[in-house]
Amino acid sequence: MQIGMNLLLWTTQVSPDHYPLLDKIKEWGFDGAEVPIFNVDSDQYRQLGNQLDAAGLRRTAVTVVTPETNPISESSSVRSKAVDHLKGVVEMCHVSGAEVLCGPFHSPVGTLVGRGPTRDEWKWGMDVLRQVADTAQQAGVQLALEYLNRFECYFLNCAEDTVRFIKEANHPSLGMMYDSFHANIEEKNVSQAIRSCAEQTVHVHISENDRSTPGEGNVSWS
């Protein structure tokens, strides 16, 4: 097991100003760092990868999609942009050396429509993410799809939904992520939820029920 720190705790855009932080993360005893990738700039992420190598840190990455790059949009042109955008992010993972790309890139965060997902949206999301997974497989990047609580999205909200999506997608480079914050909100039984998605889980985020330091809130870690 490798344990790292998510750089989103400090910034959404890692710049040279943040490079000294990488050495500190290594000094604190962590194995790696999670890099936010919200834009496509090969030079930037190649340089960051070099800095992470110098610090002796492995790396994963996290990303999101927007309404303009929505994989479950009813617009085929928007879905095409989603494919292009996510393939670009996968390429940034490749040039920076990130082994896993995680996040809720199945649908835009904060977009709520007053209903659950439709069959068409399920199909559209599956089609987009299979294409991205093909690219990820070629790049040696593992995708880890994150479910969010019902107050942030409506497409994937719990472990059961996400397991079903991953099983139906049936792609070796598409797995899921478990996040203790969202699970604390949505799951009736956290232990049962963890067991139900263990086979599909390739990445984990941990934080307290209020997103604070583990051990200082209400999550029963044992």
C-alpha positions in Angstrom: 0.0 0.0 0.0 1.2 3.5 -0.9 0.1 6.6 1.0 0.3 10.1 -0.3 -1.0 13.6 0.1 -3.4 15.3 -2.2 -2.0 18.6 -3.5 -5.5 20.0 -3.7 -5.1 20.7 0.0 -2.8 23.5 -1.1 -3.7 24.4 -4.7 -5.6 23.6 -7.9 -2.6 24.4 -10.0 0.8 23.2 -9.0 3.5 25.7 -10.0 7.2 26.1 -9.3 6.2 28.0 -6.1 4.9 24.7 -4.7 8.0 22.6 -5.5 9.5 23.0 -2.0 6.3 21.4 -0.6 7.2 18.2 -2.4 10.3 17.7 -0.4 8.4 18.3 2.8 5.8 15.7 1.9 8.6 13.2 1.4 10.1 14.3 4.8 6.8 13.8 6.5 7.0 10.1 5.5 4.6 9.9 2.6 5.1 7.7 -0.5 3.6 10.0 -3.1 1.5 13.0 -4.0 -1.7 13.5 -5.9 -1.6 16.1 -8.6 -4.6 18.1 -9.7 -4.8 18.1 -13.5 -7.4 20.7 -14.7 -5.6 21.8 -17.9 -3.4 20.4 -20.6 0.2 21.6 -20.7 2.8 19.0 -21.5 5.8 21.1 -20.5 4.2 22.0 -17.2 3.4 18.4 -16.2 6.7 17.0 -17.5 8.6 19.5 -15.3 6.4 18.6 -12.4 7.1 14.9 -13.0 10.8 15.7 -12.9 10.4 17.5 -9.6 8.5 14.6 -8.1 11.2 12.2 -9.3 13.8 14.3 -7.6 11.8 14.3 -4.4 11.4 10.5 -4.6 7.6 10.6 -4.7 5.3 8.4 -6.7 2.3 10.1 -8.0 -1.4 9.9 -8.9 -3.7 12.5 -10.4 -7.2 13.9 -9.9 -9.4 15.6 -12.4 -13.0 16.7 -13.0 -15.2 17.6 -15.9 -17.3 20.7 -16.6 -20.7 21.2 -18.3 -18.8 21.9 -21.5 -17.0 18.5 -21.2 -19.9 16.5 -19.8 -19.7 12.7 -20.6 -23.4 12.3 -20.0 -24.6 15.4 -21.9 -27.5 14.9 -24.4 -25.3 16.8 -26.9 -23.1 14.5 -28.9 -20.7 17.4 -29.6 -20.3 18.0 -25.8 -19.7 14.2 -25.3 -17.0 14.3 -28.0 -15.4 17.2 -26.2 -15.5 15.1 -23.0 -13.6 12.3 -24.7 -11.0 14.8 -26.1 -10.6 16.5 -22.7 -10.2 13.4 -20.7 -7.8 11.8 -23.2 -5.7 15.0 -22.9 -5.7 14.6 -19.1 -4.6 11.0 -19.5 -1.7 12.2 -21.6 -0.7 14.7 -18.8 -0.7 11.7 -16.4 1.6 9.9 -18.8 4.1 12.8 -19.2 4.1 13.4 -15.4 4.4 9.8 -14.5 1.0 9.5 -12.7 0.0 5.9 -12.3 -3.7 6.5 -11.4 -6.2 9.2 -12.6 -9.1 9.5 -10.1 -12.0 11.8 -9.6 -15.7 12.3 -10.5 -15.1 12.6 -14.2 -18.4 10.8 -15.0 -20.4 14.1 -14.7 -19.9 17.7 -13.7 -19.7 18.5 -10.0 -22.6 20.7 -8.8 -24.8 20.0 -11.8 -28.2 18.8 -10.4 -31.3 18.3 -12.5 -33.9 17.2 -9.9 -33.9 13.6 -10.9 -31.7 10.5 -11.1 -29.7 9.4 -14.1 -31.5 8.2 -17.2 -30.8 5.1 -19.3 -29.4 7.3 -22.0 -27.1 9.1 -19.6 -25.9 5.7 -18.3 -25.2 4.6 -21.9 -23.5 7.9 -22.9 -21.3 7.9 -19.8 -20.3 4.3 -20.5 -19.4 5.0 -24.1 -17.3 8.1 -23.3 -15.4 6.4 -20.4 -14.7 3.2 -22.4 -13.0 5.4 -25.1 -11.0 7.2 -22.4 -10.1 3.9 -20.8 -8.7 2.6 -24.1 -6.3 5.6 -24.2 -5.5 5.1 -20.5 -4.6 1.5 -21.1 -2.2 2.4 -23.9 -0.6 5.1 -21.6 -0.3 2.8 -18.6 -2.7 4.8 -16.5 -5.4 3.3 -14.3 -8.7 5.2 -14.1 -10.5 5.4 -10.8 -14.0 6.7 -11.0 -15.2 8.5 -7.8 -18.8 8.6 -6.6 -20.0 11.8 -4.9 -22.8 12.5 -2.5 -26.2 13.5 -3.7 -25.6 17.2 -2.9 -22.8 17.4 -5.5 -24.0 15.2 -8.3 -26.8 12.9 -9.4 -25.1 10.3 -11.6 -23.1 8.1 -9.2 -23.8 8.5 -5.5 -22.9 5.3 -3.8 -20.7 2.2 -4.0 -23.4 0.0 -5.3 -24.1 2.3 -8.3 -20.4 2.7 -9.1 -19.8 -1.1 -8.9 -22.6 -1.7 -11.4 -21.2 0.9 -13.7 -17.7 -0.5 -13.6 -19.0 -4.1 -14.1 -21.0 -3.1 -17.1 -18.2 -1.1 -18.6 -16.0 -4.2 -18.2 -12.7 -2.5 -19.1 -9.4 -3.4 -17.3 -8.3 0.2 -17.1 -11.5 1.5 -15.6 -11.9 0.9 -11.8 -13.4 3.0 -9.0 -12.3 5.0 -6.1 -13.7 4.9 -2.5 -13.8 8.2 -0.6 -14.5 8.1 3.1 -16.1 11.6 3.1 -18.8 10.8 0.5 -19.3 7.3 1.9 -19.9 8.8 5.3 -22.8 10.8 3.8 -24.4 8.2 1.5 -23.7 4.7 2.8 -26.0 3.0 5.4 -23.3 0.6 6.4 -19.7 1.7 5.6 -18.1 -1.7 6.3 -20.6 -3.4 4.0 -20.0 -0.7 1.3 -16.2 -1.2 1.4 -16.7 -5.0 1.1 -19.1 -4.6 -1.8 -16.7 -2.5 -3.9 -13.3 -4.0 -2.8 -12.8 -5.9 -6.1 -13.4 -2.8 -8.2 -11.5 -0.3 -5.9 -8.1 0.8 -7.2 -7.7 4.0 -5.2 -8.9 5.4 -1.9 -9.3 9.0 -0.5 -9.5 9.3 3.3 -10.6 12.3 5.3 -12.9 12.9 8.2 -16.7 13.3 8.0 -16.1 17.1 7.9 -13.1 16.7 5.5 -10.7 17.3 8.3 -7.7 15.2 9.5 -8.4 11.5 10.0 -8.9 10.7 13.7 -10.3 14.1 14.6 -14.0 13.5 13.6 -16.8 11.0 13.7 -15.5 8.3 11.2 -15.0 4.9 12.9 -11.7 4.0 11.3 -11.4 0.6 12.8 
